Amino acid sequence: MTCHPGDGSGSFALALWKTATSPILGMMKPSTLRIGHRYRPNRLASNYDAIVIGSGMGGLTTAAFLSELGWKVCVLEQHYTAGGYTHSFERNGYEWDPGVHYIGDVGAETRTKKMFDFVSEGQLKWAPMDPEYDRFYVGDKVFSAIAGKQAFRDNLVQTFPEEAQAIDQYLKLLDKIGSASTAFGMERILRPWQRVLMWPFLRYAKPAWLYRNTYDVLSELTDNQDLIAVLCGQWGDMGLPPKRSVFMVHALIARHYLYGGYYPVGGSWQIANSIIPKIQKAGGEVFTYASVEEIFVEDDRVKGVAMADGHRIQCDCVISSAGISNTLGRLLPEYVVSSAGYTQRLQNVQPSFAHLGVYIGLKHTAEELGIPKTNFWIYPSNDYDAAVETFIDDENAEFPVVYISFPSAKDPDYQNRHPGTATIEIVAPAPFEWFEKWQGSTWGKRGDEYEAFKAGLGERLLAHLYDKLPQAKGKVDYYEVSTPQSTNWFSAYQYGELYGLDHTTERLKQHWLGPRTPIDGLWMTGQDTLTCGVTGAMMSGMLTTTAMVGMRKMWPLLKRIYA
Ligand SMILES: Cc1cc2nc3c(=O)[nH]c(=O)nc-3n(C[C@H](O)[C@H](O)[C@H](O)COP(=O)(O)OP(=O)(O)OC[C@H]3O[C@@H](n4cnc5c(N)ncnc54)[C@H](O)[C@@H]3O)c2cc1C
């Protein structure tokens, strides 16, 4: 059953929902799983070398690098727990991870794995998913992504025997993405004159076709629409379907997971939990409930931040990991934004798609329920772009993608923390506009209409789960639905964005989206300055630190990390 605001079906859906297994209105208790230290002005040290706004992977990585270099860093996080999109929450005896379902490239001693080892001082451990890490339900067909380049290829060739050449050509393109992404990252930290000097190298390392749209590149390899659909089956990992996405980001993601998916042992909150001690060891701290209201600028120079409680923290170095739209749209005074030339530049970027989440708890273990360590991607047909268009125009249309993840199955430590239970998460897109009328409202107090609307959407998404995993039917003990307003409330993405800025070709071409700003002492980091994903945000932290301290100081550290 579906219901929408103002269509008159709200009260029926609410009645249904109140008799279902989801929580009773007004009874939702905030999560008790919290890391970081609660902010109070009197808990601040008298001076910090740098302030980082936001404790997501970008902010924490920057803070960890600076701490390693001897800086005392104060990380300010508005949420009640640290980690940004890597945070976890716990309710009714279950635990979920809203923004981490799998990480790639950590099954061997890769650069990604070494970087995670560095920031977590070796504390972060990874558990492999099943060899079939992604399963794609495309209409009534089912396809798989299998871990390992050869296994991935062999499986696809077996499914599409006529397409062996196209598949091999595709894998060759993915081979080129490693050096291209290094060049892309390097370009982000160069000053304009350095970019001019490096232009021949950058052009060579980042050929123009990387900036073409994904569908165009793939349709030159094959006209088999099912194969294209399988190759683009992870489009939800960047939030844009193949005719709108840029091939470079498509290839980065496909390459990232090519050797399989991994899950942080102990849950995604272990990511921040393992990084915070490194910051504290150098005299720094990660404060929660620490909402920054404004970044102070005087004479084009950063002077510190003003907190929501009115307290001011003086500091000549501020790194914003709060995202471009928060930093430029909310934290910097308007005159600073326009005199720094950002007003015009912001026309070239837009927020990524908003999303819904369903967080499900079951009173059986994943093993008892036969739940796999495989992500499910469910599509109505192989024309992903058309499905998105239809959905935007008609909210009763099928969801263009439904993503289902099984965190308790992936985490070998889950049973130690929540014995005898299992969890499931569902993610699906939802235009922010559907929820705009509740902008500024309080979590848990948005009223019957909102709750009924959510309930209807939750029912639709649960139907997808039961269709693909019938054994879950009747076993669901608890579920709750999050909307773009939940994302706004907890993670400060005003439009409920999945991935910060949209990953269009236009966005990738914006050189100003990097660590440097025209304001002295103000730096940027996080997914908006590079690309989305936990690894993208982590690499952005490394690049921001490099831009700040210079290659001479950074090089010995990088050599040690990558040794
Ligand atoms: C549903 C979903 C699923 C995902 N799945 C995966 C996955 O499986 N694998 C993967 O690699 N990536 C995944 N991602 C993407 C990944 O989580 C993000 O790209 C990455 O974590 C972003 O890190 P960040 O540091 O740039 O931003 P964030 O983690 O968003 O951190 C920014 C922080 O800034 C804080 N902040 C904002 N304004 C203020 C302020 N005024 N004062 C103080 N603090 C402020 C916010 O509260 C937030 O904590 C997923 C994302 C979503 C939403």
The ligand as an ORCA input file, in Angstrom:
! r2SCAN-3c Opt
* xyz 0 1
  C      22.880      5.299      2.570
  C      24.355      5.409      2.300
  C      25.074      4.271      2.037
  C      26.443      4.345      1.795
  N      27.142      3.186      1.615
  C      28.486      3.245      1.447
  C      29.238      2.054      1.358
  O      28.712      0.951      1.459
  N      30.583      2.157      1.169
  C      31.201      3.372      1.074
  O      32.433      3.405      0.906
  N      30.495      4.513      1.156
  C      29.163      4.479      1.366
  N      28.449      5.634      1.482
  C      29.132      6.934      1.281
  C      30.032      7.299      2.437
  O      29.438      6.986      3.662
  C      30.345      8.794      2.368
  O      30.729      9.127      1.053
  C      31.459      9.221      3.313
  O      31.354      8.600      4.554
  C      31.434     10.736      3.443
  O      32.417     11.180      4.362
  P      32.622     12.727      4.628
  O      33.609     12.858      5.723
  O      32.905     13.437      3.372
  O      31.200     13.281      5.085
  P      30.291     12.896      6.329
  O      30.556     11.520      6.783
  O      28.906     13.235      5.959
  O      30.787     13.897      7.481
  C      30.435     15.252      7.517
  C      30.147     15.578      8.981
  O      30.034     16.988      9.150
  C      29.115     17.201     10.213
  N      28.655     18.585     10.163
  C      27.948     19.199      9.177
  N      27.709     20.480      9.499
  C      28.278     20.685     10.714
  C      28.360     21.801     11.583
  N      27.805     22.975     11.269
  N      29.019     21.668     12.771
  C      29.598     20.497     13.103
  N      29.530     19.393     12.315
  C      28.891     19.485     11.139
  C      28.019     16.193      9.895
  O      27.225     15.951     11.037
  C      28.839     14.983      9.479
  O      29.108     14.155     10.595
  C      27.088      5.603      1.767
  C      26.364      6.759      2.051
  C      25.022      6.669      2.328
  C      24.252      7.915      2.675
*
